[in-house]
């Protein structure tokens, strides 16, 4: 196959790297791609926010399969546009992608499906007083989310009622996230380890297949301090999430959600990403995303021993999925971010040391936000810049390799968390 991957981040680099190693794939094209992807595939310009332009590019290059990377392109109807031209596209249609496009709609659907989740309510700008009053009914951990897309940053989790109130006012006024926040969801905070489960769906409720679980780290600082980000690192496997937990999530969350969608006449194909909290009362859904997680993709997809091209094509065409199998080794990814990320990341700094890091045994460096300057040098071009990823027989070894490689890379103001997978590695070795 010739596969077109739409996007330019670390997730797309990991997908392209894995597809390039798939026996079913002859050529990988990324649009627009990034400098790292150029080593495994062809990069071509496109406006990812324009589904018609992507569909036209798929025609131009003769793509047998199109993978939509980002939530924004999927919510805008990327899959619909490609399918209308008679080509296969991996991902949900626009109406199915509403699961991520509107958190209020998603919460309504999962409540209807009986999925365990936090107590919550949705509010618009016309009911600010109601939103502030609802906060006072919660139990001391407050979660405030934009209804619409906010690049993974539209969430405030706090034990401060005043901070939660400030977030409500900033969201509903539009000053924080524009129209994305003028409707918001307030939730009672849940406590426990987080878990990400990426599930491949082919339109058959009982045919959905989970990939290996992962755990990501949303806050910018060690020990989960500071503001939320798009994700500062991830690891897989997750010691606290065995096959029993995965099946419980499938039975109590994923399959009921797919049935509720089907009852509304919505067939779901592509990735359904369940973000979960492992509470004292069992797994509970935090939210759904409709695409590969980032940076979870970087530690889950490369672990696959199943051919990724075949898996995605079966999903896109509504056929039975091949058995999903993954290697037994452990994977850890550490995100290197720009100075002042996530508030106002600085760009244009020259990056040193990538080649030395990538030459280390078991190490891959996925590009998340890089570009070439006028001199051809690699520079920072986003908030999250690189995903230093390592595989090894154990989490502890993979973690050490990732951090040793990350120490070889530098640019002014580079920041990273130092505790990715630390607790899990200690648990396994205890």
N, C-alpha and C positions, 0 to 999 in steps of 0.2 A: 504493500500500500504506500501511497504518498499521503502523509498526515500533516495537516495544517494546525498548529497550536497558536491560539490567539492570546497574546499577552506579552509582558516584558519583565516579569519579576522572577524571584527565586523559585516560586512554585512552577512557573513555566520552564525554567531552566532544568529543574528536576524532571519534569515530564518529558522534555525533549531528550535529556540524557538517557532516560529509561527507554523511551521509544526507539532511540537510535540503536539500542542493544537488543531490540525485539526482532525475532526472526521474521515476523509478518510485515515488517516495515522496511521499505526500500529507501525512502527519503523523508526527512523531517524538515518542515518549513515553519518558521516562527514569524508572527506578524504582531507587532513590529520586532519582537525579539530584543536581544541585548548583546554586548560584546562577548559574554561568556558562551551564549548559545551558538555563536558563530563557529565554535570548535566542533559542534556535532550536527549542525544543520544550517540551512540557508535562512537568512533574515530578510524580510521584505516590509516596506512601510505600509501602514494602514491606520485608519482612525478606528480604534477598538470600540468607540461609542457609536459607530455608524454600522448597524447590522447589514445594510444593503452593500456598503463598501466591502465588508468582510466576505459576504456571499459572492460578490463579483470577483474578488481576489481568489476565492476557492475555485471559481470557474476558470479563471485565467491560468492557474497553476495545475488544474486537473486534480484537485484534492479528492481522495477517496473517503477521507474522514476528516472532520473539523472538530477540534477540541476547544471549547470556550473556557478560558482560564479564569477570568475575573467575574465577580458577581454582577458588576455593572453591565457588562456586555450581555450576560444571560438575561438579566431583568429587562433590558432594552429589546430583546427579541432576536438575539443572534441565531439561536437554533431554528426558530420559525423561518427566518430569512434564508438560511442555508437549505432547509428541508423543502422550501418552496421551489428551489431550483433542482430538486431531485437528488440532492447529495445527503450523505449521512452526517449527522452532527451529534456529538456526545455532550449531553447536558439536558436540562429541562427546558421546555417551552416557556414563553414569557408568563403565561398564566400559572404554571407550576412554580416558576422562579419567584412568584409573589411570596412564597414561604420565607425568603430572605428579604425581599423588597419591602415588606411591611411586617414588622414585629407584632403589631396589634392584630393583623389578620392571622398570622401564624399562631399566636396565643389563643385566638378564638377557635381555630381549627383543632389544636391539640387538646383544648378543654373539651370540645365536642367528641374527640376520639378517646377521652379518658386517660390521656398520657400523664403520668406523674410529673408535676412541675411546681414552681413556686406560686404562692398566692400573688395575684397581680391585678392591675387595672390599667386601662388606656385612657388618655385624656388629650383634649385639643386645647388650642390657645384660648378658646372661649370658656374653658372650665379650669382656669389656673387655681381658683380657690378650692375646687374639688380635689385637684392634684395635691395641693399643700395639705389639705385635711387628710387625704389618704395616707400620706407619709406618717402622720401621728398614730396610725393604727398598726404600724409595723413594729417589729420586735428588735429594733436597735441596729440592724444591718440593712442599709437602704441601697437599692439598685435603680438607677434612672437611665433609660435608654432612648435614643432617637428611634422613631418608628421606621424611618427611611435609612438608606445606605449612608454610612459615614466612615468608610474605609477601615472598619474595625476599631475606630476611636470614639464612637458616640455612646460610650458607656461610662457612668460614674458609679463606683462601688465604695461606699463610705459608712462609717459608724457615726458620723457627725450629721445630726439633723439639719443644722444650719447649712452645711455643704450641700446636702441633698436638696434643700430648698433653693439654694443659689443655682444649682444645676437645672431644676425645674423651670425657674424664671428665665435662665439663659436659653434653654432649649425652646420653650414655648414662644419666646419673643422673636426667635430667629437669629439672635445675635451670635449663637454658638455654632449652629450647623445649618442655618438657613431653613428652607422648607423641610429638610429631612427631620428637623426636630420640632416642628410646629404641632405634630402629634407625637406623643411619647408614651412609653410604657414604664410604669413603676412596679417593681417587684420586691417581695420580701427576700432579703439576702439568704442564700443557702450556704452551709459550711461543710467542708470536706474536700477531698482531692478532686481536681478536675479531670475530665476524661474526654478525649475526642475520638469518635468512632465514625469512620468514613465508610459508607455503604454504597456499593454499585447496584443500581436499579435498572431493570429492563422493561418496566411496565407491568410486570407480573408481581403481585403482592408477595407471593410465596417464593418468588425466584430471586429476591434481593440477596446480595452476598456481602457480608462485612469484610473489610480489609483489617489488617492488624491495628489494634488500638494504639493511640499515642497520647502523650500529655504535652501541652504547650504552656508557655509562661507569658502572660499578657502584660504584666506591669513592667515598667522600665527598669526598676531597681531590684537589687537582691532582696530576698525575703519578701517579695511581693509588695514593694514600696513604690510610691510615685504613681503617675498617671498610667492609664491603659494605653497600650500600643496595638499595632497589628500583630504582635507576637515577637518575643525576643529569643526564642529557642524552643526546642522540642526533643522528645526522645521516644523510642519504641524498641522493644516491648515495654509494657507497663506492668510492674510486678503485682499491683493490686487489682488488675483487670484480666482475670483468666477467662477461659472459655465459658464458664458459668455466668459471669457478669455480661459478657458479650451477648449470650443467648437471652438473658433477662432483658437487656436493652432492646434487642430485636423484637421480643415478644410483647413488651410493655410499651414501647415507644415507636419503633420504626414501622413495624407491620400495621399497628392501629392507625398510624398517620397515613400510610399509603392507602389503607382502606377508606379512610375519611376523604382523602383526595379523590379516590375512584368513585365514591358516592356522589361527589360533586361533578363527575364527568371529566376528571383531570387524571391523565395517565402520566406517571412520573418515570422519566429515564435520566440516566446520568448519575452523578454523585449526590447522595443525601448525607450531609455532614451533621451528625448529632453532637452538639456540645452539651456535656453532662456534668453533674456534680454527684459524687458518690457520698451521699449523706448517711446518717445513722439509720434512716428509714429506707435505705436502698438507693439505687440510681434515680436521679430526677433530671428531667430535661431543662437545660438553661435556654437553648435556642437551636434552631436549625439554620444551616447555611446550605447553599445549593451548588457548591463547587468544592474542589479540593481545598483543604485548609492550607494556610501559609503561615508558619513553616511546617505544619504537620506533614504535608506532602513530601517534604524533603527527607523525612525519615521513614515514611510508610511506603511510598511508591518504589523507591530503589530496593526495598526489601523483597519485592515481589519476585517469585520465580515463575509465576504465570505470565504468559506473553501479554504485555499491556495493550498492544495494538489489537490483538484478538479480543481481549476483555472489553475494551471500549467499543469496538465495532459491534460485538454481540449486543451490548447495551443499547447502542444507537439504533440498531435495526430491530430491536424487540425480540431477539432470539435467546434461547437458553444460554446462560453464562457458563464459561468454562470453570472448572474447579479453581478457586482462589487459594493459592499456596504462596507462602513466603519463606525466606531463609530464616534460620534460627539465630543468626547473629544479631547484635544490638547496634542501633544507630542513634547518634546524638548530633544535633545541629545547634550551633551557637551563632546568633545574629550579631553582626557588627553594624552599628548604626552611626549616623552622622551626629556631629555636635548639635545640641539643642533639639534633637528629636525627642518626643513627637510634636512639640509645640511649633517650632519653626526651624526645621533642619537646614543646616548650611550645606551647600553643594559646591562643586568645582574644585575640591581638594584632591591633589594627586595621591593615588594609592600606591603604596610600596609593599613588596613582599609576597604578592599572590602566587607567583610561580614557585617560590620556595615552599610555601604552605601546601600547594596542590601536589607537590612532588613527594610529600610524606606518605608512608605506607597507610593504605586504608582511608585516605583523606580525599574529599571532593570539595571544591569551592564553587558554590552556586552563586551566580550574580543576581542580585535583587534590585539594585539601583545604581548602575554604572553607565558611563559613557566615555567616548574618546574626545579629548580636547583638540584644539587646532594643531597641536604638535604630535597628535596621535597617542598621547599618554592616557592611561586609564584614570578617570576621576570619579568622584562621588557625584551621583545624580538623583539622589532620593534620600528618604529618611532611613530606611533599612537598605544597606548597601551590599553586604555579602552574607551568605549563609555558609559558615565553615562546618562541614559535615564529615563525620567519621564513623566507620564501622569496625567492629571488633567482636571477639567471642563474648565479651561481657560488657555491661553498661559502664562499669568503672574504667575499663580499658578504652572504650570508645570515647568516653568523656575526657580522659587524659589526652588522647590523640587529638581530639577537636580543640581543646584549649592550648595544647602545645603548638598546633598549626596556627591558631588565631594569634598567638604571641608573635608570630613571624610577620604579621601584616600590620601596617600602620598608616595613618594619615592624621593631620591635626584635628584634635577633638574627638577622635574615635571613642565610642563607648560600647560596652557590652556587659551583660550580667555574668557573674562569676559562679552562680549556683545552679545552672541548668543541669538537671538530672542528678544533682548531688545527693538528695535524700533517697531517691530510688536506688542509686548505686550503693549507698551505705546499707540500705535495707537488704539488698541482694547478697552483699558480702558478709552480713552479720551472721 
